[in-house]
Amino acid sequence: MNRYLLLCIAISVLFITSCTKQESIKSKTNEEPMSERFEFFPLDMNLRTPLSPEEEEIIIHKGTEWAFRGAYTDLEEEGTYYCKWCDSPLYSSTSKFHSGCGWPSFDEELPFAVTRHPDPDGSRTEIVCSTCEGHLGHVFLGERFTEKDTRHCVNSISLVFRSGPPVAQAVFAGGCFWGVEYLFEQKEGVYSAVSGYTGGKTENPSYQDVLTHTTGHLEAVRILYNPQIISYEELARFFFEIHDPTQTNGQGPDIGNQYLSAVFYRSRHEFDVAVKLVGLLEEKGLSIATTLRPASTFYVAEQYHQDYYLKSGGVPYCHAYTKRF
């Protein structure tokens, strides 16, 4: 009897160990496709602003402009400071202050706009644009200039100032752009949603060109929004909830490669958000067909496609909100 009990215990232990190992293997197997399926690519050079030799020296080669000579050192107008190289919003004028250092100073960046790296000199922390990695300057802590106790010391030449609140952009493709545009325009914090074509190889494609299925373009929507009111993640979540991200051949009755589901990311943050959301949906049992693609040139569609449902008085035929998160 004792031998029989020992044998049963041994078999039980082996069974549990086997199950644990299989669960571990299964877990790893589930993780591997995610990392293999999505690969991050930096912002395409064609989407960056051409730079002068002086701008290249600072933005690409990490130089420093002369103190007190920058155009924005003493600027006090209300508005937003954008990256010179990729036009992403970086700082609001509300975070700008006079530090007396000779360069524009800010005590806070816009959400996910600026990335910090240890400087090669080992004593400072470099700050770069999170979208294009263009050099901005350095960040210093503990100086007590403001309540945030932070000073972003930025080269004026790395910036472009515009009046008004920040304007960021996001691009999503989820089938016929009429419905995607219509629903995004109703979101608080969204300035506008524009229908267009992106992701293909043909320059300046027309709607008729795209319909041939040979240009590679998807019908997409470019959203301009205020990152201080609505985040990129909120927009991406909404995108996954207004179309069927599991359909592989189009969207609803619209079949064809121009109707595929895709997120066109500009930065590592946008890429990471999209990967996270796909993972959350797949954990819920959905098989997500949405692809993640690096941003490419966006061509605005013909005027008759813009605000289609507002003009026609209709409503989307294959887009509607479905809570998924």
C-alpha positions as CSV (number, residue, x, y, z in Angstrom):
1,M,0.0,0.0,0.0
2,N,2.8,2.4,0.9
3,R,4.5,1.7,-2.4
4,Y,1.2,2.3,-4.2
5,L,0.8,5.7,-2.4
6,L,4.4,6.7,-3.2
7,L,3.8,5.8,-6.9
8,C,0.6,7.9,-7.0
9,I,2.4,10.9,-5.4
10,A,5.3,10.5,-7.9
11,I,2.9,10.4,-10.9
12,S,1.1,13.5,-9.5
13,V,4.3,15.4,-9.2
14,L,5.4,14.5,-12.7
15,F,2.0,15.5,-14.1
16,I,2.0,18.9,-12.3
17,T,5.6,19.6,-13.4
18,S,4.7,18.7,-17.0
19,C,1.7,20.9,-16.9
20,T,3.7,23.8,-15.5
21,K,6.4,23.4,-18.2
22,Q,3.8,23.2,-20.9
23,E,2.1,26.3,-19.6
24,S,5.4,28.1,-19.5
25,I,6.1,27.0,-23.1
26,K,2.6,28.1,-24.1
27,S,3.1,31.5,-22.5
28,K,6.4,32.0,-24.3
29,T,4.8,30.9,-27.6
30,N,2.0,33.4,-27.1
31,E,4.6,36.2,-26.5
32,E,6.9,35.3,-29.5
33,P,4.4,36.0,-32.3
34,M,3.7,39.5,-30.9
35,S,7.4,40.5,-31.0
36,E,7.9,38.8,-34.3
37,R,4.8,40.3,-35.9
38,F,5.5,43.9,-35.0
39,E,8.8,45.6,-35.8
40,F,9.5,49.2,-35.0
41,F,10.9,51.5,-37.7
42,P,12.1,55.1,-37.0
43,L,10.3,58.0,-38.7
44,D,11.0,58.0,-42.4
45,M,13.5,60.7,-43.6
46,N,10.9,61.8,-46.3
47,L,8.7,62.9,-43.4
48,R,11.3,65.1,-41.9
49,T,12.0,68.8,-42.7
50,P,15.2,69.4,-44.7
51,L,17.8,71.1,-42.5
52,S,20.4,73.8,-43.2
53,P,24.0,73.0,-42.4
54,E,23.7,75.0,-39.2
55,E,20.5,73.2,-38.2
56,E,22.2,69.8,-38.9
57,E,25.1,70.6,-36.7
58,I,22.8,71.1,-33.7
59,I,19.8,68.8,-34.4
60,I,21.7,65.8,-35.9
61,H,25.3,66.2,-34.6
62,K,24.2,67.4,-31.1
63,G,25.9,70.8,-31.2
64,T,25.0,73.9,-29.1
65,E,24.0,77.3,-30.4
66,W,25.6,80.4,-28.9
67,A,24.0,81.6,-25.7
68,F,21.6,84.6,-25.9
69,R,21.5,84.5,-29.7
70,G,18.6,82.1,-30.2
71,A,15.3,83.5,-31.6
72,Y,13.2,82.2,-28.8
73,T,15.3,82.8,-25.7
74,D,13.2,85.8,-24.6
75,L,10.0,85.2,-26.5
76,E,6.9,85.6,-24.3
77,E,4.1,85.0,-26.7
78,E,1.5,82.4,-26.0
79,G,1.6,79.3,-28.2
80,T,3.4,76.1,-28.8
81,Y,7.0,75.1,-29.6
82,Y,7.3,72.3,-32.3
83,C,10.3,70.2,-33.3
84,K,12.1,71.8,-36.3
85,W,12.9,68.4,-37.8
86,C,9.6,66.6,-37.6
87,D,7.0,69.2,-36.6
88,S,5.8,67.4,-33.5
89,P,4.6,69.6,-30.6
90,L,7.1,69.6,-27.8
91,Y,6.4,72.4,-25.3
92,S,3.6,74.8,-24.4
93,S,4.5,78.5,-23.7
94,T,2.8,78.0,-20.3
95,S,5.8,75.9,-19.2
96,K,8.4,78.5,-20.4
97,F,10.3,80.6,-17.9
98,H,13.3,82.9,-17.8
99,S,16.3,81.2,-16.2
100,G,19.0,83.6,-17.3
101,C,21.0,80.8,-18.9
102,G,20.9,82.2,-22.4
103,W,18.7,79.5,-24.0
104,P,14.9,78.9,-23.9
105,S,13.9,77.2,-20.7
106,F,10.9,75.0,-20.0
107,D,9.9,73.1,-16.8
108,E,7.7,70.6,-18.5
109,E,7.3,69.0,-21.9
110,L,4.0,67.9,-23.6
111,P,3.0,64.3,-22.8
112,F,5.5,61.8,-24.3
113,A,7.0,64.5,-26.5
114,V,10.6,64.5,-25.1
115,T,13.0,61.6,-24.3
116,R,16.0,61.7,-22.0
117,H,19.3,60.0,-22.6
118,P,22.5,60.0,-20.5
119,D,24.9,62.4,-22.2
120,P,28.2,60.9,-23.5
121,D,30.1,63.3,-21.2
122,G,28.6,61.3,-18.2
123,S,27.6,64.4,-16.3
124,R,24.5,65.6,-18.1
125,T,21.2,64.3,-19.5
126,E,20.4,64.9,-23.1
127,I,16.9,65.6,-24.3
128,V,15.7,64.7,-27.8
129,C,12.4,64.8,-29.7
130,S,10.6,61.5,-29.0
131,T,9.4,61.3,-32.6
132,C,12.5,61.9,-34.6
133,E,15.3,61.8,-32.0
134,G,16.4,65.3,-33.0
135,H,18.7,66.9,-30.4
136,L,17.0,69.6,-28.3
137,G,19.5,70.3,-25.5
138,H,19.8,69.1,-21.9
139,V,17.6,68.8,-18.8
140,F,18.6,69.9,-15.3
141,L,17.0,69.1,-12.0
142,G,17.3,70.6,-8.5
143,E,17.9,74.2,-9.5
144,R,14.7,75.4,-7.9
145,F,13.7,77.9,-10.7
146,T,10.1,76.7,-10.6
147,E,7.9,74.4,-8.5
148,K,8.6,71.6,-10.9
149,D,12.3,72.0,-10.1
150,T,13.1,71.1,-13.7
151,R,14.8,73.0,-16.5
152,H,14.8,71.9,-20.1
153,C,17.5,74.0,-21.7
154,V,16.7,73.9,-25.4
155,N,18.4,75.3,-28.5
156,S,16.1,77.8,-30.3
157,I,17.3,76.3,-33.6
158,S,15.7,73.0,-32.7
159,L,12.3,74.6,-32.4
160,V,9.5,76.3,-34.4
161,F,7.1,78.5,-32.6
162,R,3.4,78.9,-33.5
163,S,0.6,80.7,-31.8
164,G,-2.3,78.6,-30.4
165,P,-2.6,75.4,-28.5
166,P,-0.6,72.3,-29.5
167,V,-1.6,70.4,-32.6
168,A,-0.5,66.7,-32.8
169,Q,-1.4,64.2,-35.5
170,A,-2.4,60.5,-35.7
171,V,-3.2,58.4,-38.7
172,F,-5.5,55.3,-38.7
173,A,-7.0,53.1,-41.5
174,G,-10.1,51.2,-40.7
175,G,-12.0,50.6,-43.9
176,C,-13.9,53.3,-45.8
177,F,-12.6,56.6,-44.5
178,W,-16.0,58.3,-44.5
179,G,-17.1,56.5,-41.4
180,V,-13.7,56.7,-39.5
181,E,-13.6,60.4,-40.2
182,Y,-17.2,61.0,-39.1
183,L,-16.7,59.3,-35.7
184,F,-13.3,60.8,-34.9
185,E,-14.6,64.3,-35.6
186,Q,-17.1,63.9,-32.7
187,K,-14.3,63.3,-30.1
188,E,-13.5,66.0,-27.7
189,G,-10.0,67.3,-28.2
190,V,-10.0,66.5,-31.9
191,Y,-9.6,69.6,-34.2
192,S,-10.2,67.8,-37.4
193,A,-10.2,64.5,-39.2
194,V,-9.2,64.4,-42.9
195,S,-9.7,61.5,-45.3
196,G,-6.8,60.5,-47.5
197,Y,-4.5,57.8,-48.8
198,T,-1.3,56.5,-47.3
199,G,1.0,53.5,-47.1
200,G,1.4,53.0,-50.9
201,K,4.0,53.5,-53.6
202,T,2.2,55.8,-56.1
203,E,2.7,59.5,-55.7
204,N,-0.4,61.7,-55.5
205,P,-2.9,58.9,-56.1
206,S,-6.5,59.6,-57.1
207,Y,-9.4,57.6,-55.8
208,Q,-9.6,55.9,-59.1
209,D,-6.0,54.9,-58.8
210,V,-6.5,53.4,-55.4
211,L,-9.5,51.4,-56.6
212,T,-7.3,49.5,-59.0
213,H,-5.7,47.8,-55.9
214,T,-2.3,48.4,-57.5
215,T,-1.0,51.5,-55.6
216,G,-0.7,49.8,-52.2
217,H,-2.5,52.7,-50.5
218,L,-5.1,52.4,-47.7
219,E,-8.0,54.7,-47.2
220,A,-6.9,56.4,-44.0
221,V,-7.8,59.3,-41.8
222,R,-5.4,61.9,-40.4
223,I,-6.5,63.2,-37.0
224,L,-5.3,66.6,-35.7
225,Y,-5.8,66.8,-32.0
226,N,-4.8,68.6,-28.8
227,P,-2.6,66.2,-26.7
228,Q,-3.4,68.3,-23.6
229,I,-7.0,67.3,-23.9
230,I,-7.0,63.8,-25.4
231,S,-4.1,61.3,-25.5
232,Y,-2.8,59.2,-28.3
233,E,-3.8,56.1,-26.4
234,E,-7.4,57.4,-26.1
235,L,-7.5,57.9,-29.8
236,A,-6.1,54.5,-30.5
237,R,-8.5,52.8,-28.2
238,F,-11.4,54.6,-29.9
239,F,-10.0,53.5,-33.3
240,F,-10.1,49.8,-32.2
241,E,-13.7,50.3,-31.0
242,I,-15.2,51.9,-34.1
243,H,-14.3,49.3,-36.6
244,D,-13.8,45.5,-36.7
245,P,-10.1,44.9,-36.2
246,T,-10.5,41.2,-36.7
247,Q,-11.6,41.4,-40.4
248,T,-8.7,40.4,-42.7
249,N,-10.0,41.3,-46.1
250,G,-11.5,44.8,-45.7
251,Q,-14.2,46.3,-43.5
252,G,-17.8,45.2,-43.5
253,P,-19.0,44.9,-47.1
254,D,-16.0,46.8,-48.4
255,I,-13.5,44.2,-49.6
256,G,-10.1,45.0,-50.9
257,N,-6.6,46.0,-49.9
258,Q,-7.5,49.7,-49.6
259,Y,-9.9,48.9,-46.8
260,L,-7.5,47.0,-44.5
261,S,-7.1,47.9,-40.8
262,A,-3.8,49.6,-39.9
263,V,-2.1,52.0,-37.4
264,F,0.4,54.3,-39.0
265,Y,2.7,55.3,-36.1
266,R,5.2,58.2,-36.0
267,S,7.0,57.5,-32.8
268,R,8.1,54.7,-30.5
269,H,5.4,55.8,-28.0
270,E,2.6,55.4,-30.6
271,F,4.1,52.0,-31.7
272,D,4.2,50.8,-28.1
273,V,0.6,51.9,-27.4
274,A,-0.7,50.1,-30.5
275,V,1.2,46.9,-29.5
276,K,-0.2,47.1,-26.0
277,L,-3.8,47.5,-27.2
278,V,-3.5,44.6,-29.7
279,G,-2.2,42.5,-26.8
280,L,-5.1,43.5,-24.6
281,L,-7.7,42.6,-27.3
282,E,-6.0,39.3,-28.0
283,E,-6.1,38.4,-24.3
284,K,-9.8,38.9,-24.6
285,G,-9.9,36.2,-27.3
286,L,-10.0,38.4,-30.4
287,S,-7.7,37.6,-33.4
288,I,-6.5,41.1,-34.4
289,A,-5.8,41.6,-38.1
290,T,-4.7,45.2,-37.7
291,T,-1.2,45.9,-38.9
292,L,1.3,48.4,-37.4
293,R,3.1,50.4,-40.1
294,P,5.5,53.3,-40.0
295,A,4.0,56.6,-41.1
296,S,4.4,57.4,-44.7
297,T,3.3,60.3,-46.9
298,F,-0.4,61.1,-46.4
299,Y,-2.2,62.3,-49.5
300,V,-5.5,64.2,-48.8
301,A,-8.4,62.7,-50.7
302,E,-10.6,64.5,-53.2
303,Q,-12.9,67.2,-51.7
304,Y,-16.0,65.2,-52.3
305,H,-14.7,62.6,-49.8
306,Q,-14.3,65.1,-47.0
307,D,-17.1,65.3,-44.4
308,Y,-19.1,63.0,-46.7
309,Y,-21.8,62.1,-44.1
310,L,-22.3,65.7,-43.1
311,K,-22.8,66.7,-46.7
312,S,-25.1,63.7,-47.5
313,G,-27.0,63.7,-44.3
314,G,-26.3,59.9,-43.9
315,V,-24.6,57.9,-41.2
316,P,-21.8,55.3,-41.4
317,Y,-22.9,51.9,-42.8
318,C,-20.1,49.8,-41.4
319,H,-18.7,51.8,-38.5
320,A,-20.2,52.1,-35.1
321,Y,-18.9,52.2,-31.5
322,T,-18.4,48.9,-29.8
323,K,-16.8,48.8,-26.3
324,R,-13.9,46.4,-26.4
325,F,-11.6,47.6,-23.5
